[in-house]
């Protein structure tokens, strides 16, 4: 079952906690009501956010999923597949217009 998080204001979304045992994660980004350019990135962590104290969790941009997006860019949504274990995913934005939903589905086979 896919997990999801939503972002509609500047800042970061609630993280999606992932199982680092799973080898493949498919990530889908969709948007609604986008009216102007948005600076949005998908971020990941290799740390386990459930056991590591929050100050030591390191987040980085998923390089293939850096999106400075407009309504036209996201009209059909975006999808990525990550072929390595991840501890978590979240959305980060410094300028946002609309509502963005990030979904993640993991597979133990790779």
C-alpha positions in Angstrom: 0.0 0.0 0.0 1.3 3.4 -0.9 2.1 6.0 1.8 1.6 9.7 1.1 2.3 13.2 2.3 1.0 16.6 1.2 2.5 20.1 1.1 0.6 23.3 0.3 2.7 25.9 2.1 6.4 26.9 2.2 8.5 24.5 4.4 8.6 20.7 4.6 5.9 18.1 4.6 5.5 15.4 7.2 8.0 12.7 6.3 7.0 9.3 4.8 8.8 6.7 6.9 10.1 3.9 4.8 11.4 0.4 5.5 15.2 0.5 4.7 15.1 -3.3 4.1 13.1 -2.8 0.9 15.3 -2.3 -2.1 13.1 -0.4 -4.5 10.9 2.6 -3.9 8.6 4.1 -6.5 7.8 7.8 -5.9 4.9 9.7 -7.5 4.5 13.5 -7.3 1.2 15.1 -8.3 -0.2 18.6 -8.0 -3.6 20.4 -7.9 -4.4 24.1 -8.2 -0.9 25.1 -9.4 -1.2 28.7 -10.5 2.4 29.9 -10.7 6.0 28.7 -10.6 6.9 26.6 -7.6 10.3 25.7 -6.2 9.8 22.2 -4.9 12.2 19.3 -4.2 11.7 15.7 -3.1 14.1 14.9 -0.2 15.3 11.6 1.2 17.2 10.3 4.2 19.2 7.2 4.7 18.8 7.5 8.4 15.9 5.7 10.2 13.8 8.6 11.5 12.0 6.4 14.0 15.2 5.5 16.0 17.6 8.3 15.3 17.0 11.5 17.3 15.6 14.2 15.0 18.7 16.5 15.1 20.9 13.8 13.6 18.6 12.9 10.7 20.2 14.2 7.5 17.9 15.1 4.6 19.2 15.7 1.0 17.6 16.4 -2.3 16.8 13.4 -4.5 18.9 14.6 -7.4 16.7 13.1 -10.1 13.6 14.7 -8.5 14.5 18.4 -8.2 11.5 20.2 -9.7 11.1 23.9 -10.3 7.6 23.3 -11.5 4.7 25.0 -13.2 1.2 23.7 -13.9 2.3 22.6 -17.3 5.3 20.6 -15.9 3.1 18.7 -13.5 0.0 18.3 -15.5 0.4 14.5 -15.7 2.4 14.1 -12.5 6.0 12.8 -12.2 7.2 9.3 -11.2 10.6 8.1 -10.1 12.1 4.8 -9.1 14.9 4.6 -6.6 16.8 1.3 -6.6 18.4 1.6 -3.2 17.1 1.5 0.4 15.8 4.7 1.8 14.8 5.7 5.4 12.3 8.4 4.5 11.0 10.9 1.9 9.5 14.3 2.2 8.7 17.4 0.2 10.5 20.7 0.7 9.5 24.1 -0.9 10.8 27.6 -0.7 8.0 29.0 -3.0 4.8 27.2 -3.5 1.5 27.7 -5.3 -1.0 24.8 -5.1 -1.1 21.5 -3.3 1.5 18.8 -3.9 1.1 15.1 -3.0 4.0 12.7 -2.7 3.3 9.0 -2.7 5.8 6.2 -2.1 5.4 2.5 -2.8 8.1 0.0 -1.8 9.1 -3.4 -3.1 11.4 -6.0 -1.5 12.4 -7.3 -4.9 14.7 -5.2 -7.1 
